[in-house]
Amino acid sequence: QVHLVESGGGLVQAGGSLRLSCVASLLTFSDYAMGWFRQAPGKEREFVAAINRRGEGTSYADSVKGRFTITISRENAKNTVYLQMNSLKSEDTAVYYCAATPTYTDWYYSRTSEYDYWGQGTQVTVSS
């Protein structure tokens, strides 16, 4: 059974930084593309960032590119994917979810429907 466990969320002041982590219990982590999504109260879950299975290709949502510095990365040896977020704003407050999908390609995915497995989420609250 696949489990994804996020951590690293919390309360941070505007302009601050957080690094989210997601540890996956997967047979072969490097066979999975990974993604981060977020969901604010009353809103739909939205794509934030994705990374291909080798960690060589990444994609970011237009809504976050240029607004604050984010970096998705992964360590396949540790079954872990990260999301580094800098210069956070109050509108970034949301529950952040990690997602995984098996693939034999080097592609990455930005739609919720493309992911098979989800974590329980970690709350990020940015105070202004």
Contacts in CASP RR format, 6 or more apart in sequence:
PFRMAT RR
TARGET T0000
AUTHOR 0000-0000-0000
METHOD contacts of the structure
MODEL  1
QVHLVESGGGLVQAGGSLRLSCVASLLTFSDYAMGWFRQAPGKEREFVAA
INRRGEGTSYADSVKGRFTITISRENAKNTVYLQMNSLKSEDTAVYYCAA
TPTYTDWYYSRTSEYDYWGQGTQVTVSS
1 25 0 8 1.000
2 24 0 8 1.000
2 25 0 8 1.000
2 26 0 8 1.000
2 100 0 8 1.000
2 116 0 8 1.000
2 117 0 8 1.000
3 24 0 8 1.000
3 25 0 8 1.000
3 119 0 8 1.000
4 22 0 8 1.000
4 23 0 8 1.000
4 24 0 8 1.000
4 25 0 8 1.000
4 98 0 8 1.000
4 99 0 8 1.000
4 100 0 8 1.000
4 117 0 8 1.000
4 118 0 8 1.000
4 119 0 8 1.000
4 120 0 8 1.000
5 22 0 8 1.000
5 23 0 8 1.000
5 24 0 8 1.000
5 119 0 8 1.000
5 120 0 8 1.000
6 20 0 8 1.000
6 21 0 8 1.000
6 22 0 8 1.000
6 96 0 8 1.000
6 97 0 8 1.000
6 98 0 8 1.000
6 119 0 8 1.000
6 120 0 8 1.000
6 121 0 8 1.000
6 122 0 8 1.000
7 20 0 8 1.000
7 21 0 8 1.000
7 22 0 8 1.000
7 23 0 8 1.000
7 122 0 8 1.000
8 18 0 8 1.000
8 19 0 8 1.000
8 20 0 8 1.000
8 21 0 8 1.000
8 122 0 8 1.000
9 18 0 8 1.000
9 20 0 8 1.000
9 96 0 8 1.000
9 122 0 8 1.000
9 123 0 8 1.000
9 124 0 8 1.000
10 18 0 8 1.000
10 122 0 8 1.000
10 123 0 8 1.000
10 124 0 8 1.000
10 125 0 8 1.000
11 125 0 8 1.000
11 126 0 8 1.000
11 127 0 8 1.000
12 18 0 8 1.000
12 88 0 8 1.000
12 124 0 8 1.000
12 125 0 8 1.000
12 126 0 8 1.000
12 127 0 8 1.000
13 126 0 8 1.000
13 127 0 8 1.000
14 88 0 8 1.000
14 89 0 8 1.000
14 90 0 8 1.000
14 126 0 8 1.000
14 127 0 8 1.000
14 128 0 8 1.000
15 86 0 8 1.000
15 87 0 8 1.000
15 88 0 8 1.000
15 89 0 8 1.000
15 126 0 8 1.000
16 86 0 8 1.000
16 87 0 8 1.000
16 88 0 8 1.000
16 126 0 8 1.000
17 84 0 8 1.000
17 85 0 8 1.000
17 86 0 8 1.000
17 87 0 8 1.000
17 88 0 8 1.000
18 84 0 8 1.000
18 85 0 8 1.000
18 88 0 8 1.000
18 124 0 8 1.000
19 82 0 8 1.000
19 83 0 8 1.000
19 84 0 8 1.000
19 85 0 8 1.000
20 36 0 8 1.000
20 82 0 8 1.000
20 83 0 8 1.000
20 84 0 8 1.000
20 85 0 8 1.000
20 96 0 8 1.000
20 98 0 8 1.000
20 122 0 8 1.000
20 124 0 8 1.000
21 80 0 8 1.000
21 81 0 8 1.000
21 82 0 8 1.000
22 34 0 8 1.000
22 36 0 8 1.000
22 80 0 8 1.000
22 81 0 8 1.000
22 82 0 8 1.000
22 83 0 8 1.000
22 98 0 8 1.000
22 119 0 8 1.000
23 78 0 8 1.000
23 79 0 8 1.000
23 80 0 8 1.000
24 32 0 8 1.000
24 34 0 8 1.000
24 79 0 8 1.000
24 80 0 8 1.000
24 81 0 8 1.000
24 98 0 8 1.000
24 100 0 8 1.000
24 117 0 8 1.000
25 79 0 8 1.000
26 32 0 8 1.000
26 79 0 8 1.000
26 100 0 8 1.000
29 76 0 8 1.000
29 79 0 8 1.000
30 53 0 8 1.000
30 54 0 8 1.000
30 76 0 8 1.000
31 53 0 8 1.000
31 102 0 8 1.000
31 103 0 8 1.000
31 104 0 8 1.000
32 53 0 8 1.000
32 100 0 8 1.000
32 101 0 8 1.000
32 102 0 8 1.000
32 103 0 8 1.000
33 50 0 8 1.000
33 51 0 8 1.000
33 52 0 8 1.000
33 53 0 8 1.000
33 100 0 8 1.000
33 101 0 8 1.000
33 103 0 8 1.000
33 107 0 8 1.000
33 108 0 8 1.000
33 109 0 8 1.000
34 50 0 8 1.000
34 51 0 8 1.000
34 53 0 8 1.000
34 72 0 8 1.000
34 74 0 8 1.000
34 81 0 8 1.000
34 98 0 8 1.000
34 99 0 8 1.000
34 100 0 8 1.000
35 47 0 8 1.000
35 48 0 8 1.000
35 49 0 8 1.000
35 50 0 8 1.000
35 51 0 8 1.000
35 72 0 8 1.000
35 81 0 8 1.000
35 98 0 8 1.000
35 99 0 8 1.000
35 100 0 8 1.000
35 108 0 8 1.000
35 109 0 8 1.000
35 115 0 8 1.000
36 48 0 8 1.000
36 49 0 8 1.000
36 50 0 8 1.000
36 72 0 8 1.000
36 81 0 8 1.000
36 83 0 8 1.000
36 96 0 8 1.000
36 97 0 8 1.000
36 98 0 8 1.000
36 99 0 8 1.000
37 45 0 8 1.000
37 46 0 8 1.000
37 47 0 8 1.000
37 48 0 8 1.000
37 96 0 8 1.000
37 97 0 8 1.000
37 99 0 8 1.000
37 112 0 8 1.000
38 45 0 8 1.000
38 46 0 8 1.000
38 48 0 8 1.000
38 92 0 8 1.000
38 94 0 8 1.000
38 95 0 8 1.000
38 96 0 8 1.000
38 97 0 8 1.000
38 124 0 8 1.000
39 45 0 8 1.000
39 46 0 8 1.000
39 94 0 8 1.000
39 95 0 8 1.000
39 97 0 8 1.000
40 91 0 8 1.000
40 93 0 8 1.000
40 94 0 8 1.000
40 95 0 8 1.000
43 94 0 8 1.000
45 97 0 8 1.000
45 112 0 8 1.000
46 61 0 8 1.000
46 63 0 8 1.000
47 61 0 8 1.000
47 110 0 8 1.000
47 111 0 8 1.000
47 112 0 8 1.000
48 60 0 8 1.000
48 61 0 8 1.000
48 64 0 8 1.000
48 70 0 8 1.000
48 83 0 8 1.000
48 96 0 8 1.000
49 58 0 8 1.000
49 59 0 8 1.000
49 60 0 8 1.000
49 61 0 8 1.000
49 64 0 8 1.000
49 70 0 8 1.000
49 72 0 8 1.000
49 83 0 8 1.000
50 58 0 8 1.000
50 59 0 8 1.000
50 72 0 8 1.000
50 108 0 8 1.000
50 109 0 8 1.000
50 110 0 8 1.000
51 57 0 8 1.000
51 58 0 8 1.000
51 59 0 8 1.000
51 72 0 8 1.000
51 73 0 8 1.000
51 74 0 8 1.000
51 81 0 8 1.000
51 108 0 8 1.000
52 58 0 8 1.000
52 103 0 8 1.000
52 105 0 8 1.000
52 106 0 8 1.000
52 107 0 8 1.000
52 108 0 8 1.000
53 103 0 8 1.000
53 106 0 8 1.000
54 106 0 8 1.000
55 73 0 8 1.000
55 74 0 8 1.000
55 76 0 8 1.000
56 106 0 8 1.000
57 106 0 8 1.000
57 108 0 8 1.000
58 72 0 8 1.000
58 108 0 8 1.000
59 108 0 8 1.000
59 110 0 8 1.000
60 70 0 8 1.000
60 72 0 8 1.000
61 110 0 8 1.000
64 70 0 8 1.000
67 89 0 8 1.000
68 85 0 8 1.000
68 86 0 8 1.000
68 87 0 8 1.000
68 88 0 8 1.000
68 89 0 8 1.000
68 92 0 8 1.000
69 84 0 8 1.000
69 85 0 8 1.000
69 86 0 8 1.000
69 87 0 8 1.000
70 83 0 8 1.000
70 84 0 8 1.000
70 85 0 8 1.000
70 86 0 8 1.000
71 82 0 8 1.000
71 83 0 8 1.000
71 84 0 8 1.000
72 81 0 8 1.000
72 82 0 8 1.000
72 83 0 8 1.000
72 84 0 8 1.000
73 81 0 8 1.000
73 82 0 8 1.000
73 84 0 8 1.000
74 80 0 8 1.000
74 81 0 8 1.000
74 82 0 8 1.000
75 82 0 8 1.000
81 98 0 8 1.000
83 96 0 8 1.000
85 92 0 8 1.000
85 124 0 8 1.000
88 124 0 8 1.000
88 126 0 8 1.000
89 126 0 8 1.000
89 128 0 8 1.000
90 126 0 8 1.000
90 127 0 8 1.000
90 128 0 8 1.000
91 126 0 8 1.000
92 124 0 8 1.000
92 126 0 8 1.000
93 124 0 8 1.000
93 125 0 8 1.000
93 126 0 8 1.000
94 124 0 8 1.000
95 121 0 8 1.000
95 122 0 8 1.000
95 123 0 8 1.000
95 124 0 8 1.000
96 121 0 8 1.000
96 122 0 8 1.000
96 123 0 8 1.000
96 124 0 8 1.000
97 118 0 8 1.000
97 119 0 8 1.000
97 120 0 8 1.000
97 121 0 8 1.000
98 118 0 8 1.000
98 119 0 8 1.000
98 121 0 8 1.000
99 112 0 8 1.000
99 115 0 8 1.000
99 117 0 8 1.000
99 118 0 8 1.000
99 119 0 8 1.000
100 115 0 8 1.000
100 116 0 8 1.000
100 117 0 8 1.000
101 109 0 8 1.000
101 114 0 8 1.000
101 115 0 8 1.000
101 116 0 8 1.000
101 117 0 8 1.000
102 116 0 8 1.000
103 109 0 8 1.000
109 115 0 8 1.000
END
